[in-house]
Amino acid sequence: MVESSALSKAGEAKYIIKKEGKMKTDAMLFLTDKLLAGVEQEAIDQIKNVATLPGILGNALAMPDMHSGYGFPIGGVGSFDWNEGVVSPGGIGFDINCGIRLLYSNINASELKKDVLKKLFSAIPSGVGSETKDKLDPKEFENVALEGIEWAINNGFATAEDKQHTEDYGRLDASVDSLSARAIARGRKQIGTLGSGNHFTEVQVIDKIFEPELAKKWGLKEGNLCVMIHTGSRGFGHQIATDFIKVFLDANTKYKIDLIDPQLACVPIKSKEGTEYLQSMNAAANFAYVNRQMITHNARDVFSEYGIEMKLLYDVAHNIAKKETYVVDGKKKDVLVHRKGATRAFSAGNKLLPETYISTGQPVILPGSMGTYSYVLVGLDAEKLSFGSVAHGAGRVMSRHGALKSLTLEQVEKKLKDKNISILSATRKGIVEEAPEAYKDVDDVVSALQINKLAKPVVRLKPLMVMKG
């Protein structure tokens, strides 16, 4: 049971924690009563801790999928004054630019062949420490980290249309000058790999349309086949986070920052260390965009054997920090928005969107679990209410250890089979850890977003085949 004397209800699906102790601002939680009941006390404490960081603007925010993480809760958003605020790797996560993309087709899912899943599993390396057969040489890896999707286009792995359908056009301003040899070594052999944990490639069918006009504009038709891909920067991003957390902790005395939790290690955004981290973080983000693009390329090769063309709807990051401009207390401010297990939900007219989506708003891709629905939404008033941010998925209610302790492989496989969902995984353990029971009800998460006018659903997706690491 969550305990906080400062926690009070502020709406049908909203709670507020009033500023107390070292908090510099309030914390806002976009939660229904039901969702709040499933949140750990640690996650509540973490969002309060975020509110203590120097230069925070607006409220510290928690999305409906919130649960405890490293420093920031997962589902946490913190926005900091560009000139006076800080950057914290704990507000981005170890899997920098972990993100999600959705491929769609004009083929009805009933035409899908059962052997597709085995072919995808063979074509896409997955599992803990998964590697490609041929690692990139140092110069080529540097090009990936600096050029992002441009590298993939130049090497025949992406199209110009793919670039238009990727957040930030798949490329951020990066530098490789501060990368450790260990980070580079880990990244060179992992491009185009899925990894493990909650990462997946999932074959889905569009089973319900909520916004017919918008769905039509986006090429999404009921009954048609889709593929969702969820992964990030793998060991490359993890090493960058590890390296810079140590740097930031060492610099803490230098900048005289009073940390309530060492996992929130931070430095001023414009400091030497802050600049180096952001440039390195962007290198990992570029790598992640290419990683998902390479998996897309391999998946397209598989589907092309059946005469099926897979187009990219959109690719969004949900572990990243971005410089954006918002009106805060009546004034325009440049801010560094930390999204940790949270994704952009920009509405129509936002000039930060790729040109393709300025007129409609961006697709917001929100996965459930491997046994439940996923959604594609579109932003409503998120720019005004949550620094343009919404949830990134269903969010866990049970730890991986808890899932392994309370569930069996046979139980999970039977439930999936009863729903006509096929699964292939690199490990038996991975299936149990990611059981649907370990996650919140994604419908509740979507409902909380809609009640708060952050986003609304456009289509619903049902899983048919799941590939996990």
LORO-610598 format. One record per residue (C-alpha): x, y, z; residue in one letter. Coordinates in steps of 0.05 Angstrom, whole numbers, padded with zeros to 5 digits, always signed. Layout:
N
XYZA
...
This chain:
469
+00000+00000+00000M
+00028+00068-00021V
+00041+00114+00037E
+00050+00189+00031S
+00015+00242+00071S
+00024+00290+00013A
-00011+00244-00038L
-00080+00267-00058S
-00129+00255-00114K
-00130+00310-00167A
-00178+00281-00219G
-00211+00217-00244E
-00143+00188-00264A
-00094+00235-00231K
-00058+00242-00165Y
-00012+00296-00139I
+00043+00294-00087I
+00051+00363-00058K
+00121+00390-00050K
+00151+00367+00016E
+00220+00358+00045G
+00273+00371-00007K
+00224+00370-00065M
+00229+00432-00109K
+00163+00420-00143T
+00101+00376-00140D
+00097+00306-00170A
+00039+00289-00216M
+00017+00217-00225L
-00030+00200-00283F
-00061+00140-00248L
-00130+00112-00236T
-00146+00084-00167D
-00136+00014-00194K
-00068+00030-00224L
-00045+00065-00161L
-00061+00004-00120A
-00010-00035-00160G
+00047+00015-00153V
+00105-00001-00106E
+00124+00049-00051Q
+00194+00051-00081E
+00166+00080-00146A
+00129+00134-00108I
+00192+00151-00069D
+00231+00154-00135Q
+00185+00204-00168I
+00188+00247-00106K
+00264+00243-00110N
+00263+00267-00182V
+00228+00330-00157A
+00289+00346-00114T
+00337+00354-00174L
+00365+00423-00191P
+00330+00462-00246G
+00268+00419-00252I
+00210+00455-00286L
+00136+00440-00280G
+00118+00377-00243N
+00157+00312-00237A
+00112+00265-00277L
+00094+00192-00272A
+00057+00157-00328M
+00002+00103-00319P
+00053+00047-00330D
+00099+00071-00274M
+00140+00022-00232H
+00206+00025-00197S
+00270+00032-00237G
+00342+00057-00229Y
+00338+00128-00199G
+00277+00150-00238F
+00216+00105-00237P
+00202+00073-00304I
+00146+00115-00333G
+00180+00176-00303G
+00188+00244-00338V
+00230+00301-00312G
+00242+00366-00350S
+00300+00412-00332F
+00317+00483-00350D
+00368+00481-00407W
+00411+00535-00375N
+00405+00519-00301E
+00384+00446-00298G
+00418+00379-00296V
+00423+00316-00338V
+00418+00248-00303S
+00431+00181-00336P
+00382+00151-00286G
+00328+00191-00321G
+00344+00158-00388I
+00361+00087-00368G
+00416+00037-00385F
+00383+00017-00451D
+00390+00084-00484I
+00337+00094-00538N
+00302+00030-00522C
+00244+00042-00569G
+00191+00011-00611I
+00170+00010-00684R
+00110-00017-00721L
+00111-00047-00791L
+00045-00055-00828Y
+00021-00088-00892S
-00039-00088-00938N
-00045-00164-00930I
-00100-00196-00888N
-00071-00234-00829A
-00111-00296-00849S
-00060-00305-00906E
-00003-00313-00857L
+00036-00378-00860K
+00053-00414-00795K
+00127-00423-00812D
+00138-00347-00811V
+00156-00346-00737L
+00212-00398-00746K
+00241-00359-00804K
+00240-00294-00764L
+00273-00329-00705F
+00327-00354-00752S
+00337-00286-00786A
+00340-00243-00723I
+00394-00258-00670P
+00363-00258-00601S
+00378-00274-00528G
+00427-00250-00475V
+00491-00227-00508G
+00465-00242-00577S
+00513-00222-00632E
+00515-00216-00708T
+00560-00262-00748K
+00602-00205-00775D
+00621-00148-00728K
+00631-00078-00756L
+00702-00052-00763D
+00717+00009-00719P
+00708+00061-00774K
+00642+00032-00798E
+00616+00028-00726F
+00635+00101-00717E
+00594+00118-00779N
+00533+00081-00750V
+00539+00120-00685A
+00545+00187-00721L
+00499+00179-00780E
+00442+00136-00754G
+00390+00119-00807I
+00431+00155-00860E
+00482+00099-00853W
+00428+00047-00863A
+00402+00083-00925I
+00472+00089-00955N
+00483+00014-00944N
+00417-00010-00971G
+00383-00028-00905F
+00333+00029-00904A
+00293+00073-00952T
+00281+00147-00954A
+00210+00133-00932E
+00236+00096-00870D
+00274+00159-00851K
+00210+00200-00856Q
+00175+00151-00809H
+00228+00152-00754T
+00231+00200-00695E
+00282+00255-00707D
+00291+00225-00777Y
+00333+00171-00743G
+00393+00215-00729R
+00414+00258-00670L
+00475+00303-00664D
+00527+00257-00634A
+00601+00249-00619S
+00644+00187-00610V
+00701+00225-00576D
+00681+00206-00505S
+00663+00133-00517L
+00702+00080-00479S
+00737+00024-00515A
+00691-00024-00478R
+00628+00010-00504A
+00653+00008-00575I
+00674-00065-00569A
+00605-00085-00543R
+00569-00046-00598G
+00609-00070-00658R
+00581-00141-00653K
+00509-00127-00634Q
+00479-00086-00691I
+00415-00119-00716G
+00404-00161-00652T
+00342-00164-00609L
+00372-00180-00541G
+00333-00207-00482S
+00287-00185-00425G
+00224-00150-00449N
+00250-00142-00520H
+00210-00176-00575F
+00189-00182-00647T
+00114-00194-00650E
+00069-00211-00709V
+00001-00179-00698Q
-00067-00166-00731V
-00105-00100-00729I
-00168-00124-00694D
-00204-00058-00679K
-00207+00012-00708I
-00224+00071-00662F
-00209+00129-00709E
-00227+00106-00780P
-00206+00170-00816E
-00138+00173-00783L
-00126+00098-00790A
-00140+00104-00864K
-00090+00161-00872K
-00038+00119-00837W
-00053+00058-00880G
-00080+00016-00823L
-00138-00030-00841K
-00176-00078-00796E
-00154-00150-00805G
-00087-00132-00835N
-00019-00159-00814L
+00031-00118-00772C
+00098-00131-00739V
+00121-00095-00676M
+00195-00091-00658I
+00219-00072-00589H
+00293-00065-00572T
+00347-00012-00561G
+00421+00002-00560S
+00440-00064-00528R
+00508-00069-00493G
+00532-00004-00527F
+00482+00039-00492G
+00488+00001-00426H
+00563+00012-00425Q
+00555+00087-00439I
+00507+00093-00381A
+00553+00054-00335T
+00614+00095-00355D
+00580+00163-00345F
+00545+00146-00280I
+00614+00136-00250K
+00638+00201-00281V
+00578+00238-00254F
+00586+00210-00184L
+00658+00231-00183D
+00638+00301-00206A
+00584+00308-00153N
+00630+00344-00103T
+00656+00389-00158K
+00586+00415-00174Y
+00561+00413-00101K
+00496+00377-00119I
+00458+00351-00059D
+00436+00282-00082L
+00380+00248-00044I
+00396+00183-00082D
+00463+00165-00115P
+00424+00132-00171Q
+00404+00202-00191L
+00477+00222-00204A
+00475+00285-00247C
+00514+00344-00272V
+00495+00412-00302P
+00470+00403-00373I
+00521+00452-00401K
+00580+00426-00362S
+00637+00389-00398K
+00613+00323-00369E
+00540+00338-00386G
+00557+00356-00458T
+00600+00293-00467E
+00545+00249-00439Y
+00491+00278-00484L
+00534+00270-00546Q
+00550+00198-00526S
+00477+00185-00509M
+00459+00209-00579N
+00511+00161-00608A
+00475+00104-00572A
+00408+00131-00597A
+00433+00131-00669N
+00458+00060-00659F
+00389+00039-00632A
+00353+00069-00692Y
+00399+00029-00738V
+00391-00033-00695N
+00316-00032-00703R
+00324-00016-00777Q
+00370-00076-00788M
+00319-00121-00754I
+00266-00090-00799T
+00309-00105-00860H
+00316-00178-00840N
+00242-00184-00824A
+00225-00154-00892R
+00268-00206-00925D
+00228-00261-00890V
+00160-00232-00909F
+00183-00219-00981S
+00188-00295-00990E
+00112-00295-00984Y
+00103-00234-01028G
+00086-00189-00969I
+00112-00118-00966E
+00122-00088-00896M
+00121-00012-00890K
+00145+00027-00830L
+00090+00065-00794L
+00134+00098-00742Y
+00194+00087-00695D
+00193+00121-00627V
+00244+00124-00570A
+00224+00114-00498H
+00290+00119-00460N
+00321+00185-00478I
+00332+00259-00463A
+00313+00313-00514K
+00320+00388-00517K
+00250+00416-00530E
+00214+00482-00520T
+00152+00490-00476Y
+00112+00545-00444V
+00126+00540-00369V
+00092+00590-00322D
+00073+00633-00381G
+00143+00636-00411K
+00176+00598-00467K
+00232+00555-00440K
+00284+00509-00471D
+00283+00446-00429V
+00318+00378-00428L
+00261+00328-00423V
+00282+00262-00392H
+00236+00205-00413R
+00249+00140-00376K
+00200+00088-00401G
+00159+00144-00431A
+00148+00164-00503T
+00133+00227-00542R
+00060+00239-00560A
+00063+00300-00605F
-00002+00325-00634S
-00017+00354-00703A
+00022+00417-00719G
+00083+00402-00677N
+00143+00422-00719K
+00189+00373-00684L
+00153+00317-00720L
+00178+00288-00785P
+00142+00322-00843E
+00099+00260-00856T
+00062+00268-00789Y
+00057+00343-00778I
-00014+00345-00806S
-00040+00286-00765T
+00003+00281-00703G
+00049+00223-00691Q
+00031+00150-00682P
+00043+00132-00609V
+00061+00058-00605I
+00041+00027-00538L
+00053-00048-00530P
+00016-00091-00480G
+00045-00159-00461S
+00056-00220-00505M
-00013-00246-00488G
-00053-00181-00492T
-00071-00125-00539Y
-00024-00069-00561S
-00047+00000-00585Y
-00030+00055-00634V
-00052+00122-00606L
-00045+00195-00626V
-00027+00253-00580G
-00081+00301-00555L
-00058+00354-00505D
+00006+00321-00480A
+00048+00382-00500E
+00007+00424-00452K
+00000+00374-00396L
+00060+00327-00394S
+00117+00358-00434F
+00092+00319-00494G
+00098+00251-00459S
+00056+00189-00448V
+00065+00117-00425A
+00111+00069-00464H
+00074+00004-00450G
+00034-00035-00399A
+00087-00031-00344G
+00105-00087-00297R
+00066-00106-00234V
+00109-00167-00219M
+00185-00170-00219S
+00221-00221-00263R
+00240-00259-00200H
+00168-00256-00176G
+00144-00284-00243A
+00194-00342-00240L
+00173-00357-00168K
+00097-00357-00180S
+00089-00382-00252L
+00111-00443-00292T
+00130-00448-00365L
+00073-00497-00376E
+00022-00448-00347Q
+00046-00391-00391V
+00050-00432-00454E
-00020-00461-00443K
-00051-00392-00435K
-00018-00368-00498L
-00039-00430-00536K
-00111-00420-00512D
-00108-00352-00545K
-00078-00381-00609N
-00012-00344-00597I
+00052-00379-00619S
+00118-00364-00584I
+00191-00378-00595L
+00244-00355-00545S
+00319-00364-00536A
+00306-00387-00465T
+00249-00420-00425R
+00263-00370-00369K
+00250-00311-00416G
+00179-00336-00430I
+00161-00340-00356V
+00193-00273-00338E
+00151-00238-00391E
+00085-00273-00376A
+00023-00230-00386P
+00009-00235-00311E
+00073-00196-00297A
+00043-00134-00330Y
-00011-00084-00316K
-00075-00086-00357D
-00057-00046-00418V
-00130-00025-00427D
-00126+00010-00359D
-00063+00047-00381V
-00095+00070-00446V
-00157+00091-00407S
-00116+00134-00359A
-00082+00169-00418L
-00149+00182-00451Q
-00183+00208-00388I
-00125+00257-00379N
-00130+00278-00452K
-00057+00259-00465L
-00072+00212-00523A
-00129+00172-00554K
-00129+00103-00587P
-00129+00097-00663V
-00125+00022-00672V
-00118-00040-00628R
-00070-00097-00645L
-00077-00170-00626K
-00015-00216-00620P
-00010-00277-00665L
+00063-00297-00660M
+00116-00275-00609V
+00191-00279-00615M
+00232-00265-00552K
+00304-00267-00531G
